[in-house]
Amino acid sequence: NESVIIARHINAFLNEYVPSQKSRSSHTLKSYQYALTLYISFLETEKRISAESLCGECFSRIIIEEWLQWLMEQRGCSPETCNNRLASLRTFLKYLGSRQILLLHLSEDATRIPRKKEVRKKVKGISKKAVQVLLSVPDLSTKAGRRDLSLMIIIYSTATRMDEILSLKTKQLHLDAENPNVIVIGKGSKIRTLYLL
């Protein structure tokens, strides 16, 4: 039964493949889970296709395109969110095609679906004066104040992600160097050396 095969592959994809091959991040796993949940929900509510009657054709290009439209119109998703959901579904279909050769065409068709056009947002930073005021707030006579100022300087100087900052170890800080710096381990275990003020 094709629905049982697809259900088993969804389970293996989420519980084995993604954690071991794609990412150990719980956020990434949740993103894949949510995208597939949304897609199955769309099939059930809009297409009247129950989980028990899933088949390869449920993942055809035309249905995926309708799903993307539904995400935008019914759920109010932004183009960026739609593109993320599409990327998650494509990854699953690529996995499915590698395990079920007769379903490989689904992955090929999904890669031809154009991404939604994203609106580039202009980023406005805060002024130097505002930064100075912000950095003057911590009370340097207390241990907590010195800690807060250090954290603020590192965040401001390096523009790193919060999870990168929170996973820093003291051995990654080189404050006595000629040019004080911090070594950050980012996404995909990429190592970057970032200089501090």
C-alpha positions as CSV (number, residue, x, y, z in Angstrom):
1,N,0.0,0.0,0.0
2,E,1.6,3.3,-1.2
3,S,0.2,5.3,1.7
4,V,1.9,3.0,4.2
5,I,5.2,3.2,2.4
6,I,5.0,7.0,2.3
7,A,4.0,7.2,6.0
8,R,7.0,5.0,6.9
9,H,9.3,7.2,4.8
10,I,7.9,10.4,6.5
11,N,8.6,8.8,9.9
12,A,12.2,7.7,8.9
13,F,12.9,11.1,7.3
14,L,11.9,12.9,10.5
15,N,13.2,10.5,13.1
16,E,16.4,9.2,11.5
17,Y,17.5,11.0,8.4
18,V,17.1,14.7,9.5
19,P,18.7,14.3,12.9
20,S,21.6,12.2,11.6
21,Q,22.2,13.7,8.1
22,K,20.7,17.2,7.9
23,S,21.0,18.8,11.2
24,R,21.1,18.2,14.9
25,S,19.2,21.4,15.6
26,S,15.8,20.9,17.1
27,H,14.6,24.1,15.3
28,T,15.5,22.6,11.9
29,L,13.7,19.3,12.8
30,K,10.6,21.3,13.9
31,S,10.7,23.2,10.6
32,Y,10.6,20.0,8.6
33,Q,7.9,18.5,10.8
34,Y,5.8,21.6,10.6
35,A,6.1,21.8,6.8
36,L,5.1,18.2,6.3
37,T,2.2,18.6,8.9
38,L,0.9,21.6,7.0
39,Y,1.1,19.8,3.7
40,I,-0.8,16.7,5.0
41,S,-3.3,19.0,6.6
42,F,-3.8,20.8,3.3
43,L,-4.3,17.5,1.5
44,E,-6.9,16.5,4.1
45,T,-8.9,19.8,4.3
46,E,-8.6,21.2,0.8
47,K,-8.1,18.1,-1.4
48,R,-10.1,15.6,0.7
49,I,-7.2,13.2,0.7
50,S,-6.8,11.3,4.0
51,A,-3.5,10.1,5.3
52,E,-4.6,6.6,4.6
53,S,-5.0,7.3,0.9
54,L,-1.6,9.1,0.4
55,C,0.1,8.3,-2.9
56,G,2.9,9.7,-5.0
57,E,0.5,11.8,-7.0
58,C,-0.4,13.7,-3.8
59,F,3.0,15.3,-4.2
60,S,2.6,16.4,-7.8
61,R,3.8,19.8,-8.9
62,I,0.3,21.2,-9.4
63,I,-0.8,20.2,-5.9
64,I,2.4,21.7,-4.3
65,E,1.8,24.9,-6.2
66,E,-1.8,25.0,-4.9
67,W,-0.5,24.4,-1.4
68,L,1.9,27.4,-1.7
69,Q,-1.0,29.5,-2.8
70,W,-3.1,28.3,0.1
71,L,-0.3,29.1,2.5
72,M,-0.2,32.7,1.2
73,E,-4.0,33.3,0.9
74,Q,-5.5,31.2,3.7
75,R,-2.7,31.2,6.3
76,G,-1.2,34.7,5.5
77,C,2.3,33.3,5.1
78,S,5.0,35.6,3.7
79,P,6.9,34.7,0.5
80,E,9.9,33.9,2.7
81,T,7.9,31.5,4.8
82,C,6.5,29.8,1.7
83,N,10.0,29.4,0.3
84,N,11.1,27.8,3.6
85,R,8.2,25.4,3.6
86,L,8.8,24.5,-0.1
87,A,12.5,23.9,0.7
88,S,11.5,21.5,3.5
89,L,9.1,19.6,1.2
90,R,11.7,19.4,-1.6
91,T,14.2,17.9,0.9
92,F,11.6,15.3,1.9
93,L,10.8,14.5,-1.8
94,K,14.5,14.1,-2.6
95,Y,14.8,11.7,0.3
96,L,11.7,9.8,-0.8
97,G,13.0,9.5,-4.3
98,S,16.3,8.2,-3.1
99,R,14.4,5.4,-1.2
100,Q,11.6,4.8,-3.8
101,I,13.0,5.0,-7.3
102,L,9.5,5.1,-8.8
103,L,8.8,8.4,-6.9
104,L,12.1,10.1,-8.0
105,H,10.2,12.2,-10.6
106,L,8.4,14.0,-7.7
107,S,11.6,15.5,-6.5
108,E,12.6,16.5,-10.0
109,D,9.2,18.2,-10.6
110,A,9.4,20.0,-7.2
111,T,12.8,21.5,-8.0
112,R,11.2,23.2,-11.0
113,I,8.7,25.1,-8.9
114,P,9.8,28.7,-8.8
115,R,10.4,30.3,-5.4
116,K,8.1,33.1,-4.3
117,K,9.5,36.6,-4.9
118,E,10.8,37.9,-1.6
119,V,10.5,41.6,-0.8
120,R,13.9,42.8,0.4
121,K,13.6,44.7,3.6
122,K,15.8,47.7,4.3
123,V,17.6,47.2,7.5
124,K,17.8,50.3,9.7
125,G,20.5,50.2,12.4
126,I,20.6,52.3,15.5
127,S,22.7,55.5,15.7
128,K,26.1,55.7,17.3
129,K,24.7,57.9,20.0
130,A,22.0,55.3,20.8
131,V,24.6,52.6,21.0
132,Q,26.7,54.7,23.4
133,V,23.6,55.3,25.6
134,L,22.8,51.5,25.6
135,L,26.4,50.6,26.5
136,S,26.4,53.1,29.4
137,V,23.5,51.5,31.1
138,P,25.2,48.5,32.9
139,D,26.5,49.3,36.3
140,L,30.2,48.5,36.1
141,S,30.6,48.4,39.8
142,T,28.8,45.1,39.9
143,K,29.7,41.7,38.5
144,A,26.4,41.5,36.7
145,G,26.9,44.9,35.1
146,R,30.4,44.0,33.8
147,R,29.0,40.7,32.5
148,D,26.1,42.5,30.7
149,L,28.4,45.1,29.2
150,S,30.8,42.3,27.9
151,L,27.8,40.5,26.4
152,M,26.5,43.7,24.7
153,I,29.9,44.5,23.3
154,I,30.4,41.0,21.9
155,I,26.9,41.1,20.3
156,Y,27.4,44.6,18.9
157,S,30.9,44.0,17.6
158,T,30.4,40.6,16.0
159,A,26.7,40.7,14.9
160,T,26.5,37.0,15.7
161,R,23.4,34.9,16.2
162,M,22.2,34.5,19.8
163,D,22.7,30.8,19.8
164,E,26.3,31.4,18.7
165,I,26.8,33.8,21.6
166,L,25.2,31.5,24.1
167,S,27.4,28.5,23.1
168,L,30.6,30.5,23.4
169,K,33.3,29.0,25.7
170,T,35.9,31.2,27.5
171,K,38.7,29.6,25.4
172,Q,37.1,31.2,22.3
173,L,37.7,34.7,23.7
174,H,41.1,36.2,23.0
175,L,40.9,39.5,24.9
176,D,44.7,39.8,25.5
177,A,45.6,39.6,21.8
178,E,46.9,42.7,19.9
179,N,43.5,42.7,18.2
180,P,41.0,41.3,20.7
181,N,38.8,38.7,19.0
182,V,36.3,35.9,19.5
183,I,36.2,32.6,17.6
184,V,32.6,31.8,16.7
185,I,31.4,28.4,15.6
186,G,28.3,29.0,13.4
187,K,25.9,27.0,11.3
188,G,27.4,24.0,9.7
189,S,30.3,24.1,12.2
190,K,31.8,27.0,10.3
191,I,34.5,28.8,12.3
192,R,34.9,32.5,12.1
193,T,37.2,34.9,13.8
194,L,35.5,38.2,14.7
195,Y,37.2,41.3,16.1
196,L,35.9,43.2,19.1
197,L,35.7,46.9,19.8
